[in-house]
Amino acid sequence: MAASSSSSSGTRSLLPVHIAIVPDGNGRWAEKRGLSRFEGHQEGMENMYRLVEYVDEYNIPYLTLYGFSTENWNRPEEEILRLFSSLTELIKRTSPDIHRRGI
């Protein structure tokens, strides 16, 4: 059962105070749709940003995203470089909104 938090009115909320997510299967998702694994990873990153927005709208104070395990270092070097490059671009693009929201 998820922990609940107190709202400003002092009542308990059924919303959790912390959500942790380990994304998995973006490459397989893409391959099943005839897309490249990289396109799947990009879509997964966009989904993570949409999740950040959603969690912020519901005032859930903590969100943990675990997106790159030690096993991922065994991927081809080109895939790793593209993943980090894509993540860097996502952060650059979304940073103004993240800062404006105080996240």
Secondary structure, DSSP 8 states (H G I E B T S, - for coil): -----B-TTS-B-SS-SEEEE----HHHHHHHTT--HHHHHHHHHHHHHHHHHHHHHTT--EEEE----GGGGGS-HHHHHHHHHHHHHHHHHHHHHHHHHT-
